[in-house]
Amino acid sequence: MIFLAQIQDTKITCITRELYEGQFREVDFMVEIPEHIAKDFNNYYYKNGEFKNYPENPHKEYYSWDSINEKWGLSDDLYEIYLNDLNAENNVKRAQALLNSDWTELPSALQRLGEAKVTEWQNYRQALRDITAQTGYPENIVWPQAPD
């Protein structure tokens, strides 16, 4: 059985077994496609005369395929949404870390931990509050480590 693939800007946009006259007007070209690829064509693209597997998409909801560089890239129109979502995730993670260390602010913590350890915890909690000032925020954050 022969399958034909409609190719537009390296993307396989349609698979057909038969070609009808005038069926694909705004198409870069049609190419014969192996049956195993036809069954799973959403995982392949076509470039330089060959079918290739798409690599794993790191952030499916935000990234789109860059056919020139053959890699996933952040869509310009979704970049702001991506940053807002990432910022919200970071805020939740930071709030949880602060909540988990609230006990170190109690007066009894000084007696249990000693002054040096309490100071370590205070520095840790301040570092959590300061993550938004990091150069790579919100995409690249160096999270502080809680004291032992």
C-alpha positions in Angstrom: 0.0 0.0 0.0 1.3 3.4 -0.9 0.8 6.4 1.5 1.4 10.0 0.4 2.3 12.7 2.9 1.5 16.4 2.4 4.5 18.4 3.5 4.3 22.1 4.5 7.4 23.8 6.0 8.9 20.4 7.0 5.6 19.4 8.8 3.6 16.3 7.7 0.2 17.8 7.6 -1.8 15.0 6.0 -1.6 11.4 5.1 -3.6 10.0 2.2 -3.7 6.7 0.3 -5.0 8.3 -2.9 -4.4 11.6 -4.5 -7.4 13.4 -6.0 -7.0 16.1 -8.6 -6.7 19.5 -6.9 -6.8 18.0 -3.5 -3.8 19.7 -2.0 -3.4 23.2 -3.5 -1.3 25.0 -0.9 1.2 22.3 -0.4 5.0 22.5 -0.7 5.0 19.0 -2.1 3.8 15.4 -1.7 6.1 12.5 -0.9 5.7 8.8 -0.5 5.8 7.9 3.2 6.7 4.5 4.7 3.8 2.7 6.3 5.4 2.6 9.8 5.8 6.4 9.7 2.3 6.9 8.3 0.8 5.2 11.3 2.6 7.5 13.7 3.2 10.6 11.5 2.7 13.2 14.3 6.1 12.1 15.7 8.0 12.8 12.5 8.9 15.7 10.3 10.5 15.7 6.8 13.6 17.6 5.9 16.3 17.3 3.3 14.7 14.3 1.7 14.3 12.2 4.9 11.8 11.6 7.6 13.1 12.3 11.1 11.7 11.8 14.6 10.9 14.9 16.6 13.0 15.1 19.7 11.1 15.2 23.0 9.3 18.5 23.5 10.3 19.9 27.0 7.3 22.1 27.5 4.5 20.9 25.2 2.1 23.7 26.0 4.6 26.5 25.3 7.0 25.3 22.7 6.6 24.9 18.9 8.8 23.3 16.3 11.5 25.5 14.7 11.8 23.8 11.3 14.9 25.8 10.3 17.0 24.9 13.3 15.3 21.6 13.9 14.6 22.1 17.5 11.7 23.1 19.9 11.5 26.7 20.7 9.5 29.0 22.9 6.7 30.6 20.9 6.8 34.4 21.1 3.1 34.7 21.6 3.2 32.3 24.6 6.4 33.6 26.2 4.6 35.9 28.6 2.1 33.2 29.6 5.0 30.8 30.1 6.9 33.3 32.4 3.7 34.1 34.4 3.0 30.3 34.9 6.6 29.7 35.9 6.6 32.6 38.3 3.4 31.2 39.9 5.0 27.8 40.3 8.1 29.4 41.8 6.0 31.4 44.3 4.2 28.2 45.4 7.5 26.4 45.9 9.0 29.3 47.8 5.9 29.7 50.0 6.0 26.0 50.9 9.7 26.2 51.8 9.0 29.3 54.0 6.1 27.6 55.6 8.1 24.5 56.3 10.7 26.6 58.1 8.4 28.9 60.0 9.1 26.9 63.2 12.7 28.3 63.2 11.2 31.8 63.9 9.6 30.7 67.2 11.3 31.8 70.4 11.9 28.2 71.4 14.0 27.6 68.3 16.9 29.6 69.8 17.0 27.3 72.8 16.7 24.1 70.7 19.1 25.1 67.9 21.5 27.6 69.3 22.3 31.1 67.9 24.5 29.9 65.0 21.9 27.5 63.6 19.1 30.0 64.0 21.2 32.5 62.0 21.7 29.8 59.3 17.9 29.4 59.1 17.3 33.2 58.9 19.8 33.4 56.1 18.1 30.5 54.3 14.7 32.2 54.7 16.1 35.5 53.4 17.6 33.7 50.4 14.2 32.3 49.6 12.7 35.8 49.7 15.4 37.0 47.4 15.1 34.5 44.6 13.2 37.1 42.5 16.3 39.2 42.4 18.4 36.5 40.8 19.6 37.2 37.3 17.9 34.2 35.7 14.6 34.5 37.5 12.0 33.0 36.8 13.6 30.5 34.4 16.9 29.7 36.1 16.8 29.8 39.8 19.5 28.7 42.3 17.4 27.5 45.1 19.0 27.8 48.6 19.5 24.7 50.6 17.9 24.4 54.0 20.4 24.0 56.9 20.9 20.5 58.3 
